[in-house]
Amino acid sequence: MNKNLTQKGYKIDVSALLLTALLTAVAGELKLIPFYGESFRFSLGSITFFLLLLIRPAGPLPLTGLVTGLTVVAFRTAVEMMSTSASFLESIQHHLPILLYYVVFSLGFHIVRLDKYRTAPLLLGAWAALFEFLGNGAENIMRIFMLNRDGLMWKDLALIAGVAMLRSFFVVGLYSSIMLSEQKKRVKEMLDIGSNLYAESLYLQKSMNHIEQVTAASHDLYRKLKHRNLHDLSVQALAIAQDIHEVKKDSQRILSGLSNITKENSTDFFLLSDLFELVRTSNRKYSELLKRDIDFRLTMTVDYETDQHIPLLALLNNVTANAVESIIHTGVVAIHVFEEADNLCITIRDTGKGIRKEDISILFEPGFTTKFNEQGVAATGIGLSHVQQIIQMFQGEIHIETPENGTVFQIRIPSHTLVMR
């Protein structure tokens, strides 16, 4: 059970503290012994300790270092006593100096404030190398006095410094890779959310246009009823017009919020290859949700940065989702991306049930859909009418072909409307 304690303004994650201590102790048994026999070692313990400090902070760093150091001393003492004939006092004397290493290392990062350097890998690695060198130096000095060892030679100090640099920057590099992967995952999630919000904003804009027409019609009805001296009915018509107007104002506020969100997301830029890979990944998950076995094939001969990723992703996800939905059990969705005559050309081909030829001419009309649920309710996706609206915004064009098997969507968008400026 995860227990959290609070001490002097610090929140202590007991489970994380114990996990750090135990994993560090166990990893410390994977070691390299350069000198002093069994007394001094280079192990994976310090690497594990530093990585866990970065990934899962347990609370105050000095406390984490003290608890970890004591755990490592106890663990090594127990292992030595079980594997050799050494007494408890001999074993504890051999391993007690390692406590100083973890205390010095964690105290150093407590003083300089570790969190300040999480996004500065070079400085983080430099501080870690320094504190590891000081920790190992303090451990060796304590070992010299306790065990009457010879002092360190310059070559010994050079070895300690070299290993400190190697281990520190290895951990920083590993941590940066983990964080970069997590950040990329979050960016993709936010991008997918942004494209969905963009699609919904198109529907909301359409609804607002309809609300405007209904408001005008209600107000016109009010004037006619008033002109005919139908007081009660005219008052009721006016109340309806006012209620509809309030709905319109609420919709405008919502649309403004959605527009701000999608606008903020659009300030970034993405490679086309990243966008199409996201389309393939998200629609593969969608096909699994529908329990359909679909082979997604993506080929690209062009790639560049674009700041139009939100509307472009909304467009691509909708057309690809239509392709997924047209496949009953198993099939193929093939996406081919290339450039021709200064146009970005996108071909999305599926092996689904296809589209009736008589429906092609009205496929892009607002409100048209061929998809209904089991209750007969029409689908609420972005709709091909809005796909066409996005393509028109890009000054492009879309065509549909219906071969014997499946459907082919051919999209052409002038590259200058997409290229990052």
VOGU-3710 file (C-alpha; in Angstrom, 3 decimals, decimal comma):
1> mnknltqkgy> 0,000/0,000/0,000  1,349/3,419/-0,916  1,712/5,611/2,160  2,582/9,310/2,022  3,924/11,275/4,966  4,519/14,994/5,313  7,503/16,304/7,220  8,579/19,949/7,458  6,835/20,859/4,205  8,188/17,816/2,328
11> kidvsalllt> 5,933/15,051/1,098  7,474/11,639/1,642  6,419/8,750/-0,578  7,238/5,801/1,691  6,815/3,162/-1,034  9,086/5,092/-3,420  11,650/5,548/-0,631  11,724/1,821/0,142  11,794/0,929/-3,543  14,772/3,233/-4,130
21> alltavagel> 16,655/1,780/-1,174  15,994/-1,877/-2,024  16,656/-1,619/-5,774  19,867/0,297/-5,120  21,034/-2,346/-2,644  20,315/-5,221/-5,026  21,850/-3,436/-8,042  24,942/-2,757/-5,946  25,795/-6,467/-6,099  26,526/-6,104/-9,823
31> klipfygesf> 29,982/-4,653/-9,400  33,510/-4,035/-10,588  36,288/-4,048/-7,932  39,256/-1,911/-9,072  41,295/-1,919/-5,830  41,157/-2,569/-2,069  39,832/-6,068/-2,544  36,200/-6,312/-1,465  36,072/-2,973/0,316  35,594/-0,583/-2,599
41> rfslgsitff> 33,567/-1,244/-5,726  32,059/0,410/-8,794  28,544/-0,974/-9,084  25,170/-0,409/-10,664  23,907/0,745/-7,281  24,851/4,389/-7,772  23,412/4,356/-11,316  20,130/2,920/-10,044  20,034/5,403/-7,151  20,568/8,463/-9,358
51> llllirpagp> 18,057/7,280/-11,998  15,357/6,673/-9,364  16,005/10,115/-7,842  15,229/11,589/-11,265  12,294/9,379/-12,242  10,489/8,926/-8,932  11,483/11,353/-6,160  10,644/9,885/-2,754  10,895/13,026/-0,645  13,752/15,049/0,906
61> lpltglvtgl> 16,994/14,051/-0,803  19,110/13,859/2,387  16,564/11,460/3,925  16,501/9,373/0,740  20,309/9,200/0,734  20,462/8,255/4,414  17,809/5,518/4,181  19,346/4,138/0,966  22,855/4,191/2,435  21,764/2,357/5,588
71> tvvafrtave> 19,856/-0,208/3,502  22,893/-0,833/1,273  25,159/-1,246/4,333  22,714/-3,684/5,947  22,234/-5,635/2,707  25,962/-5,975/1,975  26,702/-6,893/5,580  24,074/-9,647/5,509  25,332/-11,008/2,170  28,941/-11,095/3,395
81> mmstsasfle> 28,050/-12,783/6,658  26,056/-15,475/4,839  28,739/-16,116/2,211  31,869/-15,889/4,393  32,970/-16,495/7,963  33,268/-12,764/8,692  31,769/-11,515/11,940  29,117/-8,824/12,174  31,625/-6,219/13,392  34,061/-7,022/10,567
91> siqhhlpill> 31,332/-6,855/7,936  29,791/-3,637/9,204  33,252/-2,061/9,358  33,925/-3,046/5,750  30,665/-1,640/4,384  29,797/1,293/6,635  31,826/3,795/4,534  29,402/3,380/1,604  26,824/5,201/3,732  28,893/8,353/3,348
101> yyvvfslgfh> 28,745/8,111/-0,463  24,924/8,148/-0,633  24,650/10,879/1,999  27,160/13,150/0,221  25,666/12,508/-3,230  22,073/13,224/-2,185  23,074/16,160/0,040  24,907/17,750/-2,887  21,795/17,659/-5,085  19,707/18,910/-2,174
111> ivrldkyrta> 21,957/21,975/-1,886  21,941/22,842/-5,614  18,268/21,816/-5,979  18,018/18,887/-8,344  14,734/20,004/-9,970  16,423/23,134/-11,398  18,577/20,997/-13,697  16,144/18,352/-14,980  15,845/20,185/-18,320  19,582/21,006/-18,530
121> plllgawaal> 21,268/17,621/-19,165  24,832/18,946/-19,453  24,666/20,780/-16,129  22,817/17,865/-14,533  25,525/15,457/-15,666  28,298/17,783/-14,486  26,768/18,176/-11,019  26,205/14,418/-10,767  29,807/13,681/-11,733  31,056/16,175/-9,126
131> feflgngaen> 28,881/14,794/-6,330  29,766/11,211/-7,229  33,461/12,095/-7,159  33,051/13,820/-3,774  30,954/10,920/-2,462  33,465/8,313/-3,572  36,294/10,464/-2,190  34,570/10,788/1,184  33,913/7,044/1,228  37,569/6,313/0,526
141> imrifmlnrd> 38,819/8,719/3,176  36,558/7,064/5,752  37,727/3,655/4,575  41,390/4,686/4,886  40,940/5,752/8,504  38,691/2,859/9,541  40,609/0,067/7,795  44,107/1,549/7,853  44,342/1,493/4,069  46,949/3,260/1,998
151> glmwkdlali> 46,041/6,677/0,642  44,767/7,130/-2,887  47,242/7,675/-5,707  46,675/10,161/-8,524  45,793/7,311/-10,858  43,176/6,138/-8,365  41,627/9,604/-8,238  41,688/9,747/-12,047  39,878/6,402/-12,201  37,237/7,564/-9,730
161> agvamlrsff> 36,753/10,822/-11,688  36,503/8,985/-15,015  33,943/6,493/-13,740  31,978/9,355/-12,138  31,765/11,144/-15,486  30,840/7,963/-17,350  28,137/6,836/-14,941  26,645/10,300/-14,448  26,238/11,134/-18,111  25,014/7,599/-18,845
171> vvglyssiml> 22,175/8,083/-16,329  21,409/11,591/-17,616  21,270/10,279/-21,188  18,982/7,409/-20,179  16,726/9,758/-18,204  16,560/12,237/-21,102  15,585/9,422/-23,486  12,784/8,324/-21,164  11,512/11,878/-20,727  11,729/12,555/-24,466
181> seqkkrvkem> 9,671/9,452/-25,176  7,054/10,471/-22,601  6,970/14,024/-23,921  6,496/12,793/-27,478  3,639/10,590/-26,303  1,949/13,529/-24,549  2,390/15,753/-27,614  0,729/13,118/-29,798  -2,154/12,820/-27,355  -2,615/16,600/-27,282
191> ldigsnlyae> -2,392/16,747/-31,067  -5,080/14,093/-31,404  -7,279/15,981/-28,932  -6,675/19,228/-30,834  -7,731/17,700/-34,139  -10,906/16,293/-32,560  -11,714/19,685/-31,063  -11,141/21,301/-34,455  -13,577/18,856/-36,024  -16,166/19,548/-33,335
201> slylqksmnh> -15,731/23,302/-33,790  -16,745/22,882/-37,437  -19,943/21,177/-36,355  -20,565/23,865/-33,762  -20,074/26,574/-36,394  -22,611/24,809/-38,597  -25,048/24,601/-35,672  -24,588/28,299/-34,938  -25,479/29,172/-38,511  -28,642/27,106/-38,133
211> ieqvtaashd> -29,387/28,752/-34,761  -29,047/32,165/-36,430  -31,641/31,181/-39,029  -34,031/29,818/-36,374  -33,628/33,002/-34,292  -34,457/35,173/-37,287  -37,488/33,020/-38,134  -38,741/33,145/-34,521  -38,383/36,903/-34,377  -40,178/37,242/-37,721
221> lyrklkhrnl> -43,010/35,099/-36,335  -43,183/37,385/-33,279  -43,584/40,473/-35,473  -46,347/38,834/-37,548  -48,271/37,690/-34,477  -47,943/41,116/-32,879  -49,145/42,793/-36,075  -52,271/40,595/-35,924  -52,842/41,552/-32,285  -52,285/37,983/-31,069
231> hdlsvqalai> -50,692/39,166/-27,850  -50,248/35,882/-25,967  -48,812/34,045/-28,959  -46,539/36,959/-29,876  -45,135/37,057/-26,330  -44,505/33,308/-26,486  -42,777/33,638/-29,861  -40,581/36,444/-28,499  -39,626/34,331/-25,481  -38,639/31,482/-27,802
241> aqdihevkkd> -36,533/33,859/-29,906  -34,805/35,161/-26,758  -34,100/31,626/-25,498  -32,600/30,668/-28,841  -30,486/33,819/-28,736  -29,111/32,764/-25,324  -28,225/29,343/-26,764  -26,411/31,128/-29,571  -24,386/33,228/-27,114  -23,415/30,113/-25,146
251> sqrilsglsn> -22,397/28,401/-28,382  -20,293/31,419/-29,339  -18,437/31,249/-26,024  -17,798/27,541/-26,490  -16,640/28,060/-30,077  -14,325/30,850/-28,954  -12,773/28,531/-26,364  -12,326/25,720/-28,886  -10,819/28,136/-31,412  -8,317/29,381/-28,827
261> itkenstdff> -7,267/25,826/-27,969  -6,784/24,764/-31,580  -5,028/28,056/-32,347  -2,580/27,505/-29,482  -1,852/23,967/-30,684  -1,316/25,286/-34,204  1,569/27,483/-33,073  3,813/24,410/-33,129  4,940/22,523/-36,198  5,225/18,867/-37,116
271> llsdlfelvr> 6,722/16,760/-39,833  4,258/15,255/-42,284  5,747/11,841/-41,536  4,924/12,245/-37,824  1,338/13,234/-38,639  0,732/10,303/-40,967  2,302/7,913/-38,475  -0,089/9,270/-35,855  -3,008/8,738/-38,255  -1,947/5,143/-38,811
281> tsnrkysell> -1,479/4,478/-35,070  -4,768/6,033/-33,948  -6,794/4,316/-36,668  -5,164/0,981/-35,947  -6,429/1,359/-32,372  -9,837/2,344/-33,752  -9,938/-0,795/-35,911  -9,062/-2,926/-32,880  -11,897/-1,257/-30,970  -14,264/-2,258/-33,804
291> krdidfrltm> -12,750/-5,787/-33,695  -11,545/-5,620/-37,287  -8,279/-7,013/-38,566  -6,905/-4,296/-40,856  -3,476/-4,016/-42,419  -2,394/-0,355/-42,538  0,170/0,456/-45,216  1,875/3,844/-45,391  4,277/4,940/-48,126  5,721/8,453/-48,357
301> tvdyetdqhi> 8,093/10,022/-50,862  7,861/13,565/-49,486  8,306/15,077/-46,042  8,485/18,585/-44,601  7,397/20,616/-41,595  3,892/22,074/-41,426  2,104/24,354/-38,972  -1,301/23,263/-40,310  -1,233/19,981/-38,412  -4,560/20,449/-36,585
311> pllallnnvt> -6,884/20,814/-39,610  -4,739/18,387/-41,622  -5,009/15,745/-38,914  -8,776/16,281/-38,620  -9,061/15,746/-42,371  -6,855/12,645/-42,496  -8,341/10,981/-39,435  -11,875/11,345/-40,764  -11,168/9,923/-44,226  -9,087/7,077/-42,758
321> anavesiiht> -11,757/6,315/-40,138  -14,323/6,095/-42,954  -12,068/3,582/-44,651  -11,818/1,552/-41,431  -15,602/1,564/-40,973  -16,184/0,377/-44,538  -14,249/-2,852/-43,884  -16,432/-5,571/-42,394  -13,941/-8,062/-40,912  -10,519/-7,983/-42,541
331> gvvaihvfee> -8,962/-5,743/-45,138  -6,322/-3,222/-46,105  -6,082/0,553/-45,793  -3,236/1,881/-47,936  -2,076/5,504/-47,676  0,272/6,875/-50,308  1,770/10,358/-49,956  3,767/12,064/-52,687  4,314/15,442/-54,304  3,332/16,301/-57,854
341> adnlcitird> 3,382/19,691/-59,596  3,808/21,591/-56,297  0,856/19,732/-54,772  0,808/17,368/-51,825  -1,039/14,302/-53,128  -2,661/11,854/-50,707  -4,293/8,635/-51,829  -6,269/6,639/-49,247  -7,413/3,281/-50,610  -9,445/0,677/-48,734
351> tgkgirkedi> -10,765/-2,783/-49,530  -14,139/-2,178/-47,879  -17,679/-2,443/-49,153  -17,332/0,661/-51,314  -19,686/3,545/-52,086  -22,656/3,375/-54,428  -22,042/5,398/-57,581  -25,365/7,196/-57,208  -24,206/8,482/-53,781  -20,928/10,012/-54,976
361> silfepgftt> -22,519/13,196/-56,285  -24,168/13,960/-52,930  -21,481/12,511/-50,667  -20,104/15,924/-49,676  -23,462/17,592/-49,071  -24,052/18,784/-45,470  -26,056/16,292/-43,437  -25,490/13,347/-45,787  -24,317/10,134/-44,151  -24,455/6,442/-44,920
371> kfneqgvaat> -23,631/5,401/-41,357  -26,288/4,693/-38,739  -26,142/2,866/-35,453  -28,367/-0,021/-34,379  -31,076/2,431/-33,263  -31,057/4,157/-36,643  -29,321/7,309/-35,371  -27,019/8,973/-37,876  -23,263/9,035/-37,227  -21,810/12,136/-35,559
381> giglshvqqi> -18,290/12,186/-36,992  -16,782/15,245/-38,644  -18,504/14,362/-41,917  -17,244/14,510/-45,488  -18,874/17,910/-45,962  -16,458/19,297/-43,401  -13,593/17,347/-44,963  -14,355/19,198/-48,169  -14,532/22,458/-46,201  -11,011/21,905/-44,828
391> iqmfqgeihi> -9,676/21,012/-48,272  -11,255/24,154/-49,740  -9,585/26,161/-46,990  -6,280/24,727/-48,262  -7,313/25,580/-51,861  -7,214/21,896/-52,689  -9,543/19,297/-54,152  -10,798/15,806/-53,373  -12,015/13,080/-55,722  -13,502/9,653/-55,105
401> etpengtvfq> -13,051/6,544/-57,212  -15,008/3,334/-56,798  -13,086/0,361/-58,194  -14,533/-3,136/-58,054  -13,210/-3,593/-54,522  -13,325/-0,726/-52,047  -12,968/3,035/-52,369  -10,156/5,427/-53,268  -9,977/8,993/-51,928  -7,612/11,227/-53,888
411> iripshtlvm> -6,668/14,492/-52,204  -4,550/17,266/-53,734  -3,447/20,244/-51,634  -1,121/23,026/-52,836  2,118/22,569/-50,912  2,513/26,288/-50,232  -0,572/26,192/-47,970  1,041/23,511/-45,789  4,769/24,235/-45,744  5,999/25,828/-42,521
421> r> 6,522/29,530/-43,099
//
